[in-house]
Each structure stands twice: as structure tokens, then as C-alpha cells.
Amino acid sequence: MRLQQSFDHQELLLQVLALRYNRQLAAVVLLLGEAMRSIGNSAALCWSVPEGKPRTPEEIYEEVVAGLDSEKKWLEIPYVFDQAVKAVNFLLEALRPPGEINLALVAFKKGPPGTPP
């Protein structure tokens, strides 16, 4: 039941984002968000604030057990933020369409050949 609700909520979120953007861009937004959340959690659990030194496994365990929200830390710690940026850049490069960029087609008044003016 709970798993089904999770899938239902995910689908609802995708539908809402698709209404604002389109389904393809909505999927990319979710993909990037999940990557940033995942990387942020992993990196934040391995980094302490404010000293900037790696934490012991015991400290990490205590934070997880205490239920502290490590997701918020990715905006506070430069290293964690950098890891999130790297994850997003990696995914965007992986999604890059093949082919060369033709700057002749990148004009505000001209579209690709065959399109009306």
C-alpha cells in the first residue's frame, strides 16, 4: 500500500511538472533533483560542519539515528554543493543530443531550413 502511494505521488509530481513544462523536461527536472538529493545526502553524511573535517562512522551513525536532515546541508557546505553540481553536469552531458552545433541556425529571425519565417 505504502509503496503504491509512493509511485502514485511520483506520477502526480511528474504530471504537475509536465503541465508547467512538458513531460520530457519534467523527467529531466526529476532526474536532476534525485541526483542532487542523493549526492547531497551521501556527501553531507561524510562531511562535518563547521570544522570541514571528515566525520567518524560513529558520528554519521548518530546523525542518521537522530534523524537529522542531511539533505539541507548540500547548500551549506561548498564540497557537498560542488558534488551536486558535478552530478548535474554529468547527467546533462549524458543527455546531450549527438551532432555538432550549427551556429548558422542559431538566429532569432531564422529557424531551421524549411520552417516558415
Backbone as CSV, one residue per row, in Angstrom:
resi,resn,N_x,N_y,N_z,CA_x,CA_y,CA_z,C_x,C_y,C_z
1,MET,0.821,-1.188,0.000,0.000,0.000,0.000,0.868,1.257,0.000
2,ARG,1.845,1.300,0.918,2.713,2.471,1.029,3.574,2.642,-0.219
3,LEU,4.069,1.535,-0.752,4.871,1.577,-1.970,4.040,2.102,-3.136
4,GLN,2.797,1.661,-3.227,1.905,2.131,-4.286,1.666,3.632,-4.171
5,GLN,1.486,4.115,-2.938,1.289,5.549,-2.730,2.520,6.333,-3.167
6,SER,3.689,5.787,-2.910,4.924,6.443,-3.319,4.974,6.584,-4.834
7,PHE,4.612,5.512,-5.534,4.587,5.570,-7.002,3.518,6.541,-7.489
8,ASP,2.368,6.559,-6.824,1.299,7.484,-7.195,1.741,8.928,-7.025
9,HIS,2.438,9.218,-5.921,2.924,10.579,-5.677,3.964,10.979,-6.716
10,GLN,4.832,10.044,-7.082,5.847,10.310,-8.102,5.173,10.644,-9.434
11,GLU,4.155,9.872,-9.784,3.435,10.115,-11.042,2.702,11.451,-10.999
12,LEU,2.113,11.789,-9.872,1.426,13.068,-9.722,2.405,14.230,-9.880
13,LEU,3.574,14.104,-9.278,4.593,15.141,-9.406,5.002,15.303,-10.869
14,LEU,5.202,14.195,-11.555,5.558,14.250,-12.974,4.459,14.934,-13.783
15,GLN,3.201,14.646,-13.476,2.087,15.277,-14.188,2.040,16.783,-13.940
16,VAL,2.267,17.195,-12.704,2.248,18.625,-12.381,3.386,19.342,-13.113
17,LEU,4.582,18.756,-13.066,5.709,19.363,-13.776,5.471,19.390,-15.280
18,ALA,4.845,18.338,-15.807,4.556,18.277,-17.247,3.562,19.355,-17.655
19,LEU,2.638,19.712,-16.763,1.701,20.795,-17.069,2.430,22.121,-17.194
20,ARG,3.433,22.328,-16.360,4.186,23.585,-16.386,5.181,23.615,-17.530
21,TYR,5.849,22.512,-17.772,6.868,22.435,-18.813,6.350,21.497,-19.894
22,ASN,6.984,20.383,-20.075,6.471,19.286,-20.891,6.964,18.010,-20.238
23,ARG,6.472,16.868,-20.687,6.795,15.610,-19.996,8.293,15.311,-20.037
24,GLN,8.929,15.609,-21.159,10.364,15.332,-21.286,11.175,16.197,-20.318
25,LEU,10.900,17.497,-20.287,11.622,18.381,-19.370,11.294,18.047,-17.915
26,ALA,10.061,17.667,-17.650,9.674,17.272,-16.297,10.502,16.070,-15.838
27,ALA,10.708,15.112,-16.718,11.506,13.938,-16.374,12.955,14.338,-16.089
28,VAL,13.484,15.267,-16.863,14.857,15.733,-16.639,14.951,16.461,-15.295
29,VAL,13.975,17.294,-14.983,13.967,18.006,-13.700,13.966,17.005,-12.538
30,LEU,13.137,15.966,-12.638,13.105,14.940,-11.586,14.431,14.196,-11.499
31,LEU,15.007,13.873,-12.646,16.289,13.168,-12.672,17.381,13.999,-11.984
32,LEU,17.457,15.270,-12.346,18.469,16.143,-11.749,18.226,16.329,-10.252
33,GLY,16.964,16.483,-9.872,16.633,16.633,-8.463,17.013,15.407,-7.647
34,GLU,16.727,14.229,-8.178,17.076,12.995,-7.473,18.592,12.851,-7.342
35,ALA,19.312,13.207,-8.402,20.776,13.120,-8.358,21.328,14.078,-7.307
36,MET,20.819,15.305,-7.283,21.300,16.290,-6.322,20.973,15.865,-4.890
37,ARG,19.784,15.313,-4.684,19.395,14.860,-3.350,20.273,13.707,-2.895
38,SER,20.473,12.753,-3.787,21.259,11.571,-3.455,22.717,11.928,-3.177
39,ILE,23.313,12.708,-4.074,24.708,13.127,-3.893,24.830,13.995,-2.648
40,GLY,23.887,14.898,-2.464,23.917,15.770,-1.300,23.859,14.984,-0.008
41,ASN,22.982,13.989,0.047,22.883,13.155,1.250,24.186,12.420,1.507
42,SER,24.718,11.781,0.478,25.939,10.984,0.644,27.108,11.854,1.068
43,ALA,27.288,12.980,0.377,28.421,13.850,0.676,28.258,14.519,2.036
44,ALA,27.048,14.932,2.382,26.826,15.607,3.665,27.051,14.668,4.836
45,LEU,26.734,13.396,4.655,26.940,12.441,5.743,28.418,12.175,5.992
46,CYS,29.268,12.526,5.044,30.704,12.290,5.194,31.471,13.556,5.532
47,TRP,30.774,14.641,5.749,31.444,15.918,5.974,30.848,16.604,7.184
48,SER,31.654,17.232,7.997,31.108,17.870,9.195,31.060,19.379,9.026
49,VAL,30.241,20.010,9.840,30.070,21.455,9.840,30.331,21.944,11.252
50,PRO,31.004,23.025,11.520,31.649,23.915,10.561,33.131,23.611,10.363
51,GLU,33.679,22.635,11.071,35.116,22.392,11.014,35.597,21.991,9.622
52,GLY,34.744,21.342,8.827,35.143,20.923,7.489,36.034,19.703,7.493
53,LYS,35.900,18.853,8.511,36.725,17.645,8.561,35.821,16.419,8.431
54,PRO,36.355,15.352,7.874,35.537,14.132,7.766,35.108,13.649,9.150
55,ARG,33.909,13.101,9.224,33.389,12.604,10.494,33.653,11.117,10.633
56,THR,33.595,10.676,11.855,33.790,9.251,12.131,32.509,8.499,11.787
57,PRO,32.615,7.200,11.546,31.401,6.410,11.302,30.400,6.510,12.466
58,GLU,30.913,6.616,13.684,30.029,6.737,14.841,29.216,8.038,14.781
59,GLU,29.862,9.135,14.395,29.156,10.419,14.287,28.098,10.359,13.189
60,ILE,28.446,9.733,12.080,27.478,9.584,10.987,26.290,8.757,11.459
61,TYR,26.577,7.647,12.142,25.508,6.787,12.653,24.587,7.556,13.598
62,GLU,25.185,8.323,14.498,24.384,9.096,15.447,23.480,10.093,14.724
63,GLU,23.982,10.719,13.679,23.157,11.678,12.938,22.010,10.981,12.228
64,VAL,22.295,9.829,11.629,21.245,9.091,10.930,20.177,8.632,11.917
65,VAL,20.611,8.091,13.037,19.673,7.614,14.053,18.860,8.772,14.615
66,ALA,19.501,9.913,14.812,18.810,11.085,15.356,17.831,11.678,14.347
67,GLY,17.946,11.269,13.092,17.023,11.755,12.079,17.309,13.160,11.602
68,LEU,18.548,13.624,11.759,18.888,14.966,11.282,18.817,14.986,9.762
69,ASP,18.373,16.084,9.223,18.128,16.191,7.790,19.392,16.618,7.062
70,SER,20.143,15.646,6.533,21.379,15.964,5.830,21.108,16.571,4.457
71,GLU,19.879,16.420,3.943,19.567,16.959,2.623,19.766,18.470,2.564
72,LYS,19.495,19.154,3.644,19.592,20.611,3.636,21.035,21.087,3.614
73,LYS,21.960,20.235,4.002,23.350,20.650,4.130,24.044,20.857,2.787
74,TRP,23.516,20.348,1.705,24.227,20.481,0.445,24.317,21.942,0.001
75,LEU,23.440,22.781,0.492,23.522,24.209,0.174,24.446,24.959,1.128
76,GLU,24.845,24.316,2.207,25.648,24.984,3.228,27.128,24.640,3.160
77,ILE,27.473,23.539,2.537,28.856,23.064,2.543,29.403,23.114,1.117
78,PRO,30.427,23.916,0.846,30.953,24.046,-0.514,31.291,22.713,-1.175
79,TYR,31.903,21.791,-0.452,32.254,20.492,-1.036,31.009,19.732,-1.487
80,VAL,29.991,19.721,-0.648,28.764,18.995,-0.964,28.060,19.652,-2.149
81,PHE,28.004,20.979,-2.159,27.410,21.703,-3.276,28.142,21.368,-4.575
82,ASP,29.477,21.349,-4.512,30.285,21.030,-5.691,29.969,19.624,-6.216
83,GLN,29.756,18.680,-5.316,29.417,17.327,-5.737,28.063,17.289,-6.440
84,ALA,27.109,18.072,-5.958,25.801,18.154,-6.602,25.921,18.761,-7.994
85,VAL,26.727,19.808,-8.133,26.954,20.437,-9.439,27.581,19.437,-10.414
86,LYS,28.568,18.692,-9.935,29.222,17.692,-10.789,28.237,16.618,-11.241
87,ALA,27.349,16.209,-10.358,26.352,15.200,-10.726,25.417,15.733,-11.809
88,VAL,24.960,16.971,-11.646,24.066,17.578,-12.643,24.778,17.730,-13.977
89,ASN,26.020,18.221,-13.959,26.770,18.380,-15.205,26.967,17.039,-15.910
90,PHE,27.280,16.000,-15.133,27.465,14.671,-15.705,26.189,14.197,-16.407
91,LEU,25.052,14.367,-15.737,23.788,13.916,-16.325,23.403,14.729,-17.551
92,LEU,23.593,16.045,-17.492,23.262,16.871,-18.659,24.142,16.518,-19.854
93,GLU,25.414,16.247,-19.610,26.294,15.824,-20.704,25.853,14.474,-21.257
94,ALA,25.400,13.585,-20.391,24.929,12.273,-20.844,23.667,12.405,-21.688
95,LEU,22.866,13.441,-21.428,21.627,13.663,-22.174,21.837,14.487,-23.441
96,ARG,23.026,15.035,-23.603,23.293,15.899,-24.753,23.001,15.159,-26.058
97,PRO,22.233,15.776,-26.966,21.951,15.112,-28.244,23.214,15.027,-29.096
98,PRO,23.328,13.979,-29.894,24.505,13.859,-30.752,24.487,14.913,-31.861
99,GLY,25.639,15.160,-32.418,25.740,16.097,-33.539,26.442,17.374,-33.152
100,GLU,26.807,18.110,-34.190,27.512,19.372,-33.987,26.521,20.519,-33.866
101,ILE,26.966,21.579,-33.226,26.156,22.783,-33.115,26.405,23.626,-34.358
102,ASN,25.339,23.964,-35.061,25.434,24.788,-36.267,24.988,26.198,-35.903
103,LEU,25.955,27.089,-35.716,25.639,28.449,-35.299,24.858,29.223,-36.354
104,ALA,24.904,28.773,-37.603,24.132,29.445,-38.651,22.636,29.285,-38.406
105,LEU,22.243,28.244,-37.697,20.829,28.025,-37.399,20.386,28.737,-36.130
106,VAL,21.341,29.267,-35.386,21.019,29.912,-34.127,20.855,31.406,-34.366
107,ALA,19.763,31.760,-35.000,19.439,33.163,-35.242,18.005,33.389,-34.793
108,PHE,17.734,34.562,-34.261,16.395,34.822,-33.749,15.353,34.917,-34.847
109,LYS,15.748,35.328,-36.034,14.785,35.511,-37.115,14.746,34.330,-38.070
110,LYS,15.652,33.405,-37.932,15.686,32.253,-38.831,15.563,30.980,-38.041
111,GLY,14.796,30.065,-38.558,14.701,28.744,-37.962,15.468,27.771,-38.848
112,PRO,15.341,26.492,-38.582,15.987,25.506,-39.433,15.446,25.613,-40.861
113,PRO,16.222,25.171,-41.849,15.742,25.231,-43.231,14.378,24.550,-43.366
114,GLY,13.499,25.206,-44.112,12.177,24.650,-44.352,11.111,25.150,-43.378
115,THR,11.495,25.909,-42.373,10.485,26.433,-41.448,10.038,27.800,-41.939
116,PRO,8.788,28.146,-41.718,8.297,29.456,-42.177,8.994,30.599,-41.430
117,PRO,9.168,31.750,-42.081,9.829,32.894,-41.435,9.019,33.471,-40.297
